[in-house]
Amino acid sequence: MRLVALPITKKLAAGERLTAKDALALYDWDDLFGLARLADQANRRRHGLKVYFNFNRHLNPSNLCIYSGDCKLCSFAAPVHDLNGYTLSRMEILQLAADMMADGATEIRIVVGIHPVKDYDWYLGIIQDLKAAHPDIHIKAWSAVEIDHFTRLTGKPIESVLREMQEAGVSCLPGGGAKLFREMIGTQSAAGHPWLERWLEIHSTAHELGLPSTATMLFGYGENREDRIAHLARLRDQQDRTGGFLSFVPLAFRSVDAIVAEEPTAIDELRTLAIARLFLDNFANIGTSWRDCASPTSQVDLHFGVNDLQCAVIKDRMRHQPLTSSRGSLSRDELLRLIRKAGRIPVERNAFYEEVRVWH
């Protein structure tokens, strides 16, 4: 496969864009460390040795979802009468947010799901309450699935819903609901449109309104490599048009999330990260999943094209509250140490990837 890699290497050195065929060839390249070198070189050309992080926390006001029985890849959602189901009160949400702010959070990430009872004003009110209590907080909220649901609840177009959320305090959108675009083909949105096109339409509309977003790809649950590259190609095409994706975060399937298929190997994950960095030439940032941040393997990711750790970061481990999301959380000192031991420079950023502090 070295003969295959040579023309690709020349393309990259000349600043040429890789084709889908090139990306597929890289999956078969037997030199994993050679692939890592290419991805690392591409990353260093953009960011040097800098690795970004921010002080963020995850807030989930409810885990009740009408699609809980339909989405086989979700372990978060619970059906209406599930003993593990919950819906937080307004005061509980505000108290959790206050705890997060005490932990040093500058960004709160919110995902709820499709609640069986709550109306649109409940979702909108969550944002309004949080912003009123914490005017300086960045709020990253509502996946495309939820935005689509809001259009059904209100009868309003995507643009109107997004404008209202933006005015209430939403700073950017998460990339949830993408899975693999292959899985979306034939799936209908609330508006009756194919879900693939709806997901792209929602993010495109957000970008036009000045609301940036994250792009994701859940992989490793039975798809093939062509499916993955086709997914990346759709994201790259959209980024060419709107330029609103702040980062790309590939999400490796975990068997603890749901019982579907055999999860990807560590090597497969590393290949996918590196190929994403090389193929998505119009994406500034490649992130590793928040679920993996607490693992030492995240240090290896930094040598395969990753420049952004999507960890839930808190200033002091002792202040961590048990009712807030804890998976993947690290204290600031733990994260700084992790990045430095990988030979990189920690850089605190805000929600828009503007540098706040370089931690030498």
Legacy VTK file of the C-alpha trace (Angstrom):
# vtk DataFile Version 3.0
C-alpha trace
ASCII
DATASET POLYDATA
POINTS 360 float
0.000 0.000 0.000
3.008 2.323 0.092
2.597 2.865 -3.663
-0.967 4.013 -2.979
0.092 6.326 -0.174
2.839 8.018 -2.197
0.565 9.968 -4.606
-1.701 10.889 -1.685
1.301 12.196 0.224
2.293 14.272 -2.795
-1.239 15.644 -3.060
-1.208 16.716 0.567
2.220 18.311 0.233
0.922 20.309 -2.734
-2.156 21.414 -0.818
-4.527 19.481 -3.071
-7.885 18.172 -1.860
-8.236 14.433 -1.303
-10.936 12.529 -3.154
-13.237 9.934 -1.629
-11.121 7.290 -3.366
-8.012 8.665 -1.649
-9.696 8.504 1.740
-10.749 4.905 1.194
-7.200 3.995 0.209
-5.930 5.449 3.484
-8.149 3.031 5.403
-6.210 0.179 3.795
-2.755 1.690 4.224
-0.776 -0.743 6.365
1.447 1.961 7.863
-0.641 3.296 10.754
2.149 5.532 11.982
2.712 6.863 8.486
-0.971 7.853 8.446
-0.527 9.450 11.860
2.417 11.503 10.569
0.350 12.854 7.684
-2.540 13.794 9.961
-0.206 15.307 12.541
1.536 17.378 9.873
-1.829 18.683 8.631
-2.834 19.518 12.178
0.459 21.271 12.978
0.207 23.406 9.860
-3.032 24.799 11.291
-2.431 24.834 15.034
1.215 24.121 15.774
1.331 22.238 19.079
-1.790 23.874 20.517
-4.615 21.730 21.882
-7.909 23.453 22.715
-10.290 22.941 25.616
-12.942 24.954 27.406
-14.742 24.852 30.731
-18.036 23.248 29.810
-20.653 21.099 31.483
-23.514 18.969 30.193
-27.040 19.693 31.401
-29.888 17.295 30.573
-33.205 18.666 31.910
-35.015 15.413 31.060
-34.317 11.994 29.600
-37.893 11.208 28.601
-38.230 10.795 24.843
-40.998 9.562 22.587
-38.393 7.919 20.349
-36.787 5.921 23.160
-38.045 2.617 21.773
-37.179 3.402 18.161
-33.564 4.552 18.337
-31.511 1.434 19.014
-28.290 3.382 19.363
-29.390 5.561 22.282
-28.829 4.698 25.938
-29.819 8.145 27.221
-33.528 8.303 26.488
-36.165 6.653 28.666
-39.833 5.858 27.887
-42.602 7.694 29.720
-43.148 5.218 32.560
-39.533 4.096 32.960
-38.347 4.121 36.588
-35.142 5.780 35.399
-37.002 8.568 33.647
-36.888 12.083 35.028
-37.808 15.680 34.253
-36.158 18.415 36.283
-38.120 21.335 37.645
-37.246 24.900 36.747
-35.558 25.400 40.123
-33.575 22.150 39.797
-32.298 23.239 36.397
-31.225 26.615 37.743
-29.560 25.014 40.770
-27.584 22.609 38.586
-26.541 25.507 36.365
-25.408 27.442 39.439
-23.354 24.415 40.545
-21.800 24.251 37.093
-20.901 27.910 37.189
-19.310 27.340 40.593
-17.245 24.585 38.947
-15.967 27.221 36.515
-18.159 26.456 33.503
-18.192 29.031 30.717
-20.325 26.873 28.399
-23.359 24.709 29.134
-24.345 22.038 26.626
-28.004 21.045 26.644
-29.698 18.032 25.093
-33.109 16.800 26.198
-34.769 14.647 23.571
-38.363 14.684 22.417
-40.383 15.016 25.605
-43.837 13.373 25.421
-45.649 16.236 27.170
-43.645 19.455 27.306
-44.489 22.180 24.816
-42.190 24.521 22.915
-42.345 27.207 25.593
-40.792 24.782 28.074
-37.724 24.325 25.867
-37.508 28.038 25.110
-37.982 28.863 28.788
-34.995 26.749 29.776
-32.744 28.928 27.635
-34.346 32.174 28.806
-34.017 31.194 32.477
-30.370 30.166 32.148
-29.411 33.289 30.243
-31.236 35.547 32.705
-29.433 33.921 35.630
-26.030 33.749 33.907
-25.790 36.403 31.163
-22.183 35.568 30.252
-22.657 31.828 29.791
-22.423 30.306 26.314
-25.297 27.914 25.661
-24.823 25.111 23.148
-28.255 23.612 22.752
-30.743 21.597 20.719
-29.756 18.993 18.188
-31.329 18.924 14.753
-33.794 16.304 16.044
-35.054 18.739 18.661
-35.166 21.702 16.279
-37.208 19.589 13.876
-39.545 18.722 16.741
-39.964 22.408 17.607
-41.158 23.126 14.077
-43.837 20.456 14.550
-44.916 21.850 17.913
-45.222 25.415 16.661
-45.909 25.135 12.951
-43.062 27.608 12.448
-40.279 27.274 9.860
-36.759 26.341 10.907
-35.524 29.917 10.574
-38.130 31.294 12.992
-37.426 28.651 15.623
-33.680 29.196 15.382
-34.063 32.974 15.585
-36.129 32.658 18.756
-33.608 30.327 20.348
-30.780 32.617 19.292
-32.520 35.647 20.781
-33.147 33.686 23.989
-29.459 32.898 24.354
-28.384 29.889 22.293
-24.834 30.473 21.016
-24.350 27.386 18.854
-25.861 24.013 17.990
-24.507 20.528 18.818
-24.107 18.015 16.021
-26.340 15.291 17.449
-28.872 13.413 15.387
-26.495 12.766 12.506
-25.536 9.137 13.127
-24.359 8.069 9.685
-26.094 9.865 6.852
-26.598 6.455 5.269
-28.926 5.597 8.143
-30.964 8.721 7.454
-31.890 7.782 3.914
-35.595 6.974 3.845
-36.159 8.350 7.353
-38.711 11.136 7.446
-38.512 14.336 9.454
-41.437 15.985 11.194
-41.977 18.075 8.069
-42.120 14.969 5.886
-38.710 15.575 4.320
-35.944 12.956 4.120
-34.053 13.249 7.418
-30.631 13.512 5.770
-31.688 16.628 3.900
-33.493 17.977 6.969
-30.389 17.668 9.179
-28.309 19.512 6.614
-31.055 22.126 6.127
-31.251 22.841 9.861
-27.507 23.320 10.194
-27.308 25.338 6.984
-30.075 27.654 8.206
-28.315 28.046 11.554
-25.091 29.004 9.794
-26.890 31.600 7.698
-28.229 33.154 10.914
-24.764 33.307 12.431
-25.305 30.272 14.668
-22.291 27.971 14.283
-22.538 24.271 15.009
-20.620 21.060 15.468
-20.630 18.193 12.988
-20.532 14.591 14.183
-20.489 11.027 12.865
-21.437 7.992 14.914
-19.529 5.042 13.481
-18.643 1.440 14.218
-22.071 -0.206 14.388
-22.178 -2.186 11.154
-21.551 0.378 8.417
-18.770 0.079 5.863
-15.933 2.453 5.053
-17.678 3.791 1.971
-20.549 4.897 4.216
-18.151 6.800 6.448
-16.444 8.576 3.582
-19.792 9.458 1.990
-20.805 11.011 5.330
-17.603 13.054 5.493
-18.079 14.158 1.898
-21.562 15.550 2.642
-20.181 17.472 5.607
-17.292 18.824 3.537
-19.670 19.936 0.791
-21.871 21.754 3.297
-18.855 23.410 4.911
-17.805 24.658 1.477
-21.212 26.334 1.164
-21.747 27.790 4.633
-18.495 27.561 6.607
-20.460 27.318 9.855
-19.122 24.099 11.345
-16.714 24.891 14.181
-15.440 21.343 14.526
-15.931 17.727 13.559
-16.232 15.085 16.286
-16.353 11.410 15.248
-18.197 9.345 17.860
-17.118 5.724 18.085
-19.970 3.380 18.932
-19.734 1.857 22.399
-21.480 -1.416 23.198
-22.351 -0.046 26.653
-24.605 2.451 24.888
-26.817 -0.131 23.237
-26.732 -3.701 21.974
-26.359 -3.428 18.212
-23.036 -4.532 16.794
-19.386 -5.030 17.584
-17.744 -1.763 18.555
-14.771 -0.402 16.569
-11.214 -1.207 17.620
-8.840 1.444 18.911
-6.892 1.254 15.655
-10.055 1.788 13.633
-10.846 4.847 15.753
-7.362 6.269 15.224
-7.568 5.702 11.471
-10.923 7.441 11.326
-9.607 10.455 13.256
-6.564 10.759 10.992
-8.560 10.354 7.785
-11.091 12.943 8.967
-8.268 15.426 9.571
-6.866 14.843 6.078
-10.170 14.685 4.187
-12.002 17.537 5.957
-9.590 20.197 4.753
-12.153 22.969 5.330
-12.708 22.094 8.999
-10.413 23.978 11.341
-10.859 21.636 14.297
-11.067 17.893 14.850
-12.269 16.893 18.288
-12.252 13.702 20.290
-15.447 12.634 21.998
-16.081 13.826 25.556
-16.667 10.164 26.458
-13.018 9.391 25.709
-11.342 12.391 27.297
-10.714 10.756 30.669
-8.928 7.873 28.940
-5.135 7.919 28.348
-5.882 7.066 24.703
-6.920 10.697 24.230
-3.195 11.513 24.378
-2.664 9.227 21.396
-5.513 10.970 19.548
-3.475 14.196 19.693
-0.931 12.560 17.377
-3.601 11.479 14.877
-4.893 14.913 13.887
-6.950 15.892 16.945
-6.508 19.432 18.264
-9.629 19.780 20.434
-10.537 17.812 23.557
-14.297 17.918 24.085
-14.036 17.129 27.794
-16.405 18.278 30.499
-13.819 20.391 32.330
-14.116 21.667 35.890
-11.702 23.838 37.810
-11.602 21.702 40.949
-12.365 17.995 41.150
-13.538 18.396 44.751
-16.351 20.739 43.646
-17.854 18.180 41.266
-21.566 17.673 41.898
-23.049 14.155 41.647
-26.249 15.334 39.923
-24.410 16.824 36.945
-23.035 14.792 34.054
-19.820 13.158 35.226
-18.769 10.876 32.387
-15.691 12.174 30.645
-15.171 15.003 33.138
-11.708 16.112 34.198
-10.416 18.792 36.480
-8.435 21.604 34.884
-5.168 20.345 36.371
-5.825 16.795 35.157
-6.482 18.016 31.644
-3.467 20.332 31.569
-1.262 17.468 32.708
-2.740 15.114 30.087
-2.073 17.570 27.252
1.431 18.470 28.394
2.450 14.826 28.761
1.464 14.360 25.115
3.987 17.056 24.208
1.350 19.652 23.405
0.422 23.137 24.606
-2.944 23.515 26.406
-5.019 26.449 25.163
-8.259 27.501 26.794
-10.832 28.632 24.219
-14.330 30.012 24.244
-17.347 28.501 22.492
-16.257 30.047 19.169
-12.672 28.753 19.328
-11.241 32.138 20.180
-8.201 31.768 22.425
-8.724 32.824 26.052
-5.477 31.693 27.657
-2.389 29.748 26.637
-1.300 27.515 29.547
2.477 27.379 29.199
LINES 1 361
360 0 1 2 3 4 5 6 7 8 9 10 11 12 13 14 15 16 17 18 19 20 21 22 23 24 25 26 27 28 29 30 31 32 33 34 35 36 37 38 39 40 41 42 43 44 45 46 47 48 49 50 51 52 53 54 55 56 57 58 59 60 61 62 63 64 65 66 67 68 69 70 71 72 73 74 75 76 77 78 79 80 81 82 83 84 85 86 87 88 89 90 91 92 93 94 95 96 97 98 99 100 101 102 103 104 105 106 107 108 109 110 111 112 113 114 115 116 117 118 119 120 121 122 123 124 125 126 127 128 129 130 131 132 133 134 135 136 137 138 139 140 141 142 143 144 145 146 147 148 149 150 151 152 153 154 155 156 157 158 159 160 161 162 163 164 165 166 167 168 169 170 171 172 173 174 175 176 177 178 179 180 181 182 183 184 185 186 187 188 189 190 191 192 193 194 195 196 197 198 199 200 201 202 203 204 205 206 207 208 209 210 211 212 213 214 215 216 217 218 219 220 221 222 223 224 225 226 227 228 229 230 231 232 233 234 235 236 237 238 239 240 241 242 243 244 245 246 247 248 249 250 251 252 253 254 255 256 257 258 259 260 261 262 263 264 265 266 267 268 269 270 271 272 273 274 275 276 277 278 279 280 281 282 283 284 285 286 287 288 289 290 291 292 293 294 295 296 297 298 299 300 301 302 303 304 305 306 307 308 309 310 311 312 313 314 315 316 317 318 319 320 321 322 323 324 325 326 327 328 329 330 331 332 333 334 335 336 337 338 339 340 341 342 343 344 345 346 347 348 349 350 351 352 353 354 355 356 357 358 359
